[in-house]
Amino acid sequence: MNKLNDIRPAGLVGQAVSRREDPKLLTGRGRFTDDIAIPGLTYASLLRSPFPHATVKSIDTSRALAMPGVIGVLTYADLRGKVGDIKPNWVVGKSIVPPHPPLADERVRYVGEAVAFVVARTRQEAVDALEAIDVDYDVLPAVVDEEAALRDGAPQLHGNVPGNLIGVFKLGGGDYAAAAARADHLVQVRLVNNRLIPSPIEPRAVRAIHDASDDRLTIYLPSQVPHMSRRWLAETLGWPEHRIRLVAPDIGGGFGAKMHFYPEEILVAFAAKHFQVPVSWTETRSEAHMATSHGRAHIENVEAAVARDGKVLGIKMRSFANLGAYLSNMATGIPTVNTLSFACGNYDIPVLDGEMRLATTNTTPVDAYRGAGRPEAAYLIERTMDAIAAKLDMDPVELRQLNLVRKHQFPYRPFSHPHFRWDTGNYEGCLDAAVESIGYRGWRDRQAALRSEGRYIGIGVICYMEMVGMGSSVGLRTVGFDRGGWESAQLRVHSDGKITLFSGSMTQGHGHGTSFAQIVADVLQLPMDDIDVVQGDTDRVPAGHGTFNSRSMAVGGTAAHLASKQVLAKAQLIATAMLEADAAEVAYAHGRFFVASQPERAVSFSEVARMAYVSYKLPPGMQPGLEETVFHQPAGGVTSFGSHAAVVEVDIETGHVKVLDYVAVDDVGKLINPMLCHGQMHGGIAQGIGQALYEGADYDETGQLLTGSLLDYALPKAEQLPTIRSSFQETPTPMNPLGVKGIGEAGCVGAPPVIVSAVCDALKSFGITHIDMPLTPPRVWRAIRDARAATQGAQP
Amino acid sequence: MIPSAFDYVKPASLSAALQEIARLGEEGRLMAGGHSLLPMMKVRLSSPGTLIDIGGLEELKGIQVKEDEVFIGATTTHAALEHHADLARALPLIPMVAHQIADPTVRNRGTIGGALANADPSADWPAAMLALDATIETISAQGKRAIPVDAFFKGLFETELRSNEVIVGIRIPLKPGLHGAYRKFRHPASGYAVAGVAVALFFEGKHCSGGRIAVTGFSSHPFRAKRAEAALAWYDGGPQQTERLLDMAFPEIPPLEDRFADAEYRTQLARTMLRRALSDATLDRPGT
């Protein structure tokens, strides 16, 4: 595979170039935030609330301050008037924003909320000092369930949020009442979309140093959105943005959790200046479970109006989203815009009547987590399609084929929405390929044969679609998003012809150092070794929004492509001057400009680069230098889609589910690097299977987190995952010149519904149509036990 | 995940270790592989003053397979037991159990003696040792002891071991006609046995003459299902006999209950693991 790195540069896009980042990461030379060495570094620890809801009557830090090595302790009293609240930057509709101070101000609202912040000379001393802080709590009743939180008499969290209702979001089109009146069947499902704990292998970490001589702060933070994190820090601390340098070094996975804005980075930055010592904090895994944002946590009530022949006439949703104790960054947008928009999935369903109620509860804040609303949408429509198939006794694949949006209907306006527009699609291509690849018909035959041997095999096939790389800035603003939709790329050609790409996207394991270099090398027809990619340093990269919403390629990759084209255009003009030829006559291939009719009249790309700086032979009026900056503003989002198919076997005596085969056929537009794309699918599917079979954050009814460690919270391990057969269909989008869409989240959108579908198919003979995720062995076994009891009751 | 401050000593010999134990008293804590103790220390559920690391002591390591018995040194790792060729021939139940412990990384560090001394109610070795009628040999300032495994496990993380006693090794008799099997249902997160059953059946020719059944993960400490054992003679592997054994195996012991498994589900798992272990051992018998 390494050989590919030596192939001629043009045509690099689409090649499975091996990752240039791997040698350093695999030999332990990666540099993560916790590896950054700073002389005189001190260590912070946080005292966290053990109660889900309590009044903080007093905090006494005097014993802690007297502990060995303790430099200082911060409570909210030290921040009042100096540090602002943590504010969300996606506020949908009329959502109410409750105040969220970085340290608890008289009240704690979830287990793990930061109460006090200790800075000490060593980690041990910092943790020891926590035991010497005396907090007097008055425990209050708590509520953890999103439906319960909205009922009369529920414990109230925030003075400005009556009834714990942050907002009600409605989205739809068409007349559902009319659709229901015409329907032959109304099919109802109720689904719990389980709360998840994002678990990047590198936990959160921060280090900051304040230079008093020029009043500048340097902060190291594994942020998916370095420029955004800097902006939020500046806004919250009231410090000028140009005096903050934020560096995001190597990142060990983010999955959304590392894009949100947390108390710890504010406190570390504040303490570095306040105590005039460099300060660091690295999260423990147990802290990550309670203090890093969670994902999902919906209850979905869906009704489908269906005609006798299986055509779906309309979808009605009355759903609830649990946002936790405070509004994290994008909390209100994920269950609303990012879920309801895709509630009709890949199907030509003309009517949607969607409503999402947003509740605040005494739990860890919930925000975007890989997929971020799209997994919830795919899950609700796909489970609904299975319920319809069961009701009509139709083959679930045939039902899906009957309802698909067809290729010729694109660009497609879902539920007749005036603004929404899905750019391209070939849903039937993916579905047919997945059905073929899994061997659907063959498995249906084998399923019956194996049943007679007492084996329970199930087959699932699903479709999903998602919008990624959302923009434009105007469009985002209309849904309450307080960030732009663009991405920047600055391409600097040095005087020797070597190139640095400064990109506003942010790799967290994605391999941008490889794929972005492929894009540049492809346009400039230069070796990848001549091109470095720099991301994650606000002093080096001019501006950026970073990586989320599977946007890096569609927006940031496009910016890099456009900047490369602009550089090439300028270089060509310089070459024309150097060659004293007609512009129309000068051609370029593989690092060499030449006169088309006399190929021996040539200058190399590096000679042109040198001329750009020595600059004595430039076209009249041209500025010296060879550097271009592009802020690419997309006109709209692009839609990725696919079909996944799975075969599972259920051990009915233990409830254990084994995935026997897994096929993914995805269409994410043009592939830049197929190997990285397969990697994205494998990782995403692993996380999706995690949600379907293993993962689920549980609170007891008093608000204590029961899944406080990885001994209780089951992340899937290699032995718990199947061999994944991923493949791609390529439908280029006209929305950008590369034809690319996004892939980062696709796997965990597709996997949960296909696994649940397959398990329920295996258990169909028991009369089981649905089991809520995660389909853990005890849950599956109890479903079988209950179904058997019900059958025996019915047929004595 | 930052432990309290502690001291660390690494004695060069077993006698030096015994001196450290005597010197440190209650302040000292023995560590072999550290794979149970260190995680407890990191969450500060355990805060020993001094760790006495005996993991590297050669005199506590090793596997000796003899004609009529097997001796396993206390600090032999799970991985060494998993991959020992003589052991695989003489007592295949041992590698079978070792292979099911946690993951390869843990198996490379964790030791059999450490696991027995820790007496986690869901650990795998205790069931295997009970089924194999092992003897746990110890040493202390007071001298050597040979503790029959039936007297070793006393309760939740509680054993017959005295605070100044070190496990030297485990002696397991080799009896003719032994066919063993171990089945466990792994907790999907921790990998520990939600229920694990080890069976050792003895065959005389084609018929079963008796055997031992040991269960882990089911209650506060591992136990033998003695009523079921008493009915093993002439066990033929048939479904009726098997269900009768299952009914006798668990009735009077209160099962552990936790988030993952309530009493009913844990009992269901234990019955299923026993049924499957009996089937494995029976299918393995001569003439099949």
Interface residues (C-beta under 8 A of the other chain):
Chain A: R123 Q124 A126 V127 D128 T284 R285 S286 E653 T654 H656 L693 Y694 D698 L706 S709 L710 L711 D712 Y713 A714 L715 K717 Q720 T776 P777 P778 W781 R782
Chain B: M1 I2 P3 S4 A5 V43 D103 F185 H187 P188 A189 S190 R259 F260 A261 D262 Y265 Q268 L269 T272
